[in-house]
Amino acid sequence: MNTIRLVEIAHARSGDKGNHSNIGVVAYTAAGFEHLRQLLTPEWIAERFKSLGVTRVDRFELPKIHAFNFLLYDALAGGASRSLRIDTQGKLLSTALLDMTIDEPANLAAMRPSA
């Protein structure tokens, strides 16, 4: 099966909430949102960021704007003022997520932004 990068059907932003990080994911289309609703489960996100020591992931849905907000608990090794990581505020987590590959959906054209 072919794969695509998540960035082909969504965009994202991330940041810090103390020792936790949030990642907002916004699908370009309603079809993309429905696909991501099935794919981007808290378990899927937790598995992909487990190397950061994430202890829990909560997902919040914002269907009217085709978006999700994920809260990744304990993802920042103490937070901006305590962590020795390069990305102490989790700003690159959205970039990392968007670069991940997923199986190419059958209706990919309906998920891409219109030109």
C-alpha positions as CSV (number, residue, x, y, z in Angstrom):
1,M,0.0,0.0,0.0
2,N,1.2,3.5,-0.7
3,T,1.8,6.0,2.1
4,I,1.5,9.8,2.4
5,R,2.8,12.3,4.9
6,L,0.1,13.6,7.3
7,V,1.0,17.1,6.1
8,E,-0.8,16.3,2.8
9,I,-4.2,16.4,4.5
10,A,-3.7,18.6,7.6
11,H,-1.7,21.3,9.2
12,A,-0.7,21.6,12.9
13,R,0.7,23.8,15.7
14,S,2.1,22.9,19.0
15,G,3.4,24.4,22.2
16,D,3.9,24.0,25.9
17,K,1.6,23.9,28.9
18,G,4.2,23.6,31.7
19,N,5.6,20.1,31.5
20,H,2.9,19.1,29.0
21,S,2.6,19.8,25.3
22,N,-0.4,20.3,23.1
23,I,-0.7,19.7,19.4
24,G,-3.5,21.2,17.4
25,V,-4.2,19.3,14.1
26,V,-6.5,20.9,11.6
27,A,-7.7,18.9,8.5
28,Y,-8.0,20.7,5.3
29,T,-11.4,19.2,4.5
30,A,-14.3,17.5,6.2
31,A,-13.3,14.2,4.6
32,G,-9.8,14.6,6.0
33,F,-11.3,15.3,9.5
34,E,-13.3,12.1,9.4
35,H,-10.3,10.1,8.3
36,L,-8.2,11.6,11.0
37,R,-10.9,11.0,13.6
38,Q,-10.4,7.3,13.0
39,L,-6.6,7.4,12.7
40,L,-5.4,9.9,15.3
41,T,-6.5,8.2,18.5
42,P,-4.9,9.0,21.8
43,E,-3.2,5.6,21.7
44,W,-1.8,6.3,18.2
45,I,-0.3,9.6,19.3
46,A,1.1,8.2,22.5
47,E,2.8,5.4,20.6
48,R,4.5,7.9,18.2
49,F,5.7,10.1,21.0
50,K,6.5,7.5,23.7
51,S,10.3,8.2,23.5
52,L,9.5,11.6,25.1
53,G,8.1,9.9,28.2
54,V,4.5,10.8,27.5
55,T,2.4,9.3,30.3
56,R,-1.1,10.1,28.8
57,V,-2.7,11.7,25.8
58,D,-6.1,13.4,25.8
59,R,-7.9,14.2,22.5
60,F,-10.4,17.0,22.1
61,E,-12.5,17.3,19.0
62,L,-13.5,20.5,17.3
63,P,-15.6,19.2,14.4
64,K,-16.9,22.6,13.2
65,I,-13.4,23.6,12.3
66,H,-12.2,20.1,11.4
67,A,-9.7,20.1,14.2
68,F,-8.3,18.1,17.1
69,N,-6.3,19.2,20.1
70,F,-4.1,16.7,21.8
71,L,-2.7,17.1,25.2
72,L,0.5,15.1,25.8
73,Y,1.2,14.8,29.5
74,D,4.8,14.9,30.7
75,A,6.2,15.3,27.2
76,L,8.6,18.1,27.9
77,A,11.0,16.7,30.5
78,G,10.1,19.3,33.1
79,G,9.0,22.1,30.9
80,A,10.7,25.2,29.4
81,S,12.5,26.3,32.6
82,R,13.7,22.9,33.7
83,S,14.3,20.8,30.6
84,L,17.6,20.3,29.0
85,R,16.1,19.3,25.7
86,I,16.6,21.5,22.6
87,D,12.8,22.0,22.1
88,T,11.8,22.8,25.6
89,Q,8.5,24.3,24.6
90,G,7.4,21.5,22.2
91,K,7.2,23.8,19.2
92,L,8.6,21.0,16.9
93,L,6.1,18.3,17.9
94,S,3.6,19.4,15.3
95,T,6.3,19.3,12.6
96,A,7.3,15.8,13.7
97,L,3.6,14.7,13.6
98,L,3.0,16.2,10.2
99,D,6.1,14.4,8.8
100,M,4.8,11.0,9.9
101,T,3.5,8.7,7.2
102,I,0.1,7.1,7.1
103,D,-1.5,4.7,4.6
104,E,-2.8,6.5,1.6
105,P,-6.6,6.9,1.9
106,A,-8.8,5.8,-1.0
107,N,-10.4,9.2,-1.3
108,L,-7.2,11.2,-0.9
109,A,-8.3,13.8,-3.5
110,A,-11.2,14.8,-1.2
111,M,-8.8,15.4,1.7
112,R,-6.4,17.7,0.0
113,P,-6.9,21.5,0.0
114,S,-8.5,22.9,-3.1
115,A,-6.2,24.9,-5.3
